[in-house]
Amino acid sequence: MSCQTVLTKSVNPKLPRGKIFPLFIPFAGCPHTCIFCAQESQTGRGKMNAATAVAQAKKDFPIFLEQCRSGLIDMAFYGGTFTAVNEDDFRLCLDFFKDCRKLAEQCGKTLLGRCSTRPDSLYPNRLEKLKNAGFDLIELGIQSFDGSVLSKSARGYDAETAETACRTVQDSGFLLGMQLMAGLPLQTEEIFLKDARKALLQNPACLRYYPCLVPEGTGLASLMRRGEYAPWSNEMCIKTIGTALALAWERGIPVIRLCVAPEQEFDKNLAAGPRSPGLGSDIMAYALFLTIKQSIAAMPSVQKIVLDASWQGCLFGTKNFLKEEYAALIPLRNIVLAKANPFEIRIF
């Protein structure tokens, strides 16, 4: 009696967190405006200081809490350099978080905190206060580990600072999140993939891969108009970020964002860069194709591939750009979409 070989591969792992209650404070704590940054239009919130953001959140959180069915909630402080905001704003935000945590407990829910910050802004006293308040995840805007890319992008820190910051977050008892950007000045596809591999070696809890866009009024837009910068094409992003995404899946590390979220004001203010409604879906499609291609190469023979039906909308990508690639691997009739584990592919 023969035994059929079955290869199971994990895809698209999710971060086991609660529903997010975001609190955006654009530019808060930032030492300067980064060459690619347009936070006000990107978040759709315009100018907003911590007091205004917290005052609005005080109205919104009870409603959110009442409607939230999840027993776990993440309050996320985004939009600036949270560990570097002024002392009054930092205390205001932490006091608000603590009040919300008590309110959540009264409703039988658990509230955790997370924030985003820069690698050069991890002050020990701030980290201790975050830990004591109930924060457990810090996302670092690494963007790149390449010194030349960081310098040309005017990030204000070097590669060593970026690497040290990752260790600092984890050694301080926090989960590490990392944000990388694809298509920065001087950044080739090879440099971005090297950045991605270095990030994965840190064993982060989650990653974000952002294509570099060119909003009007930014330093990047000036560089582009002087001929000193050319944004990546959609195709470059799909293949390069898709490859990095497949590497993350291989290690079981969730990538929780692939593109900047749609925002009318931001898109209206965009001068150039890789942007399309299906870009994130196409990146996922390419990562899935690479995962299947590599898996088939490891099998002596392949008769069937089984995927969850949820992949149907993006399997071959926009305008079926991957259809011929799949056909070269296996007869398309042997790719089966059915009710299955959405986080696995099975190859027979």
Secondary structure, DSSP 8 states (H G I E B T S, - for coil): ------EEEE-S------EEEEEE-TTTT-SS--TT--HHHHHT--S--HHHHHHHHHHHHHHHHHH---SEEEEEEESS-GGGS-HHHHHHHHHHHHHHHHHHHHTT-EEEEEEEE-TT---HHHHHHHHHHTEEEEEEEEE-S-HHHHHHTT-SS-HHHHHHHHHHHHHTT-EEEEEEEES-TT--HHHHHHHHHHHHHT--SEEEEEE--EETTSHHHHHHHTTS-----HHHHHHHHHHHHHHHHHTT--EEESS----HHHHHTEEESS--TTHHHHHHHHHHHHHHHHHHHTSS----EEEEGGGTTTSS-GGGTTHHHHHHHS-GGGEEEES--TTEEEE-
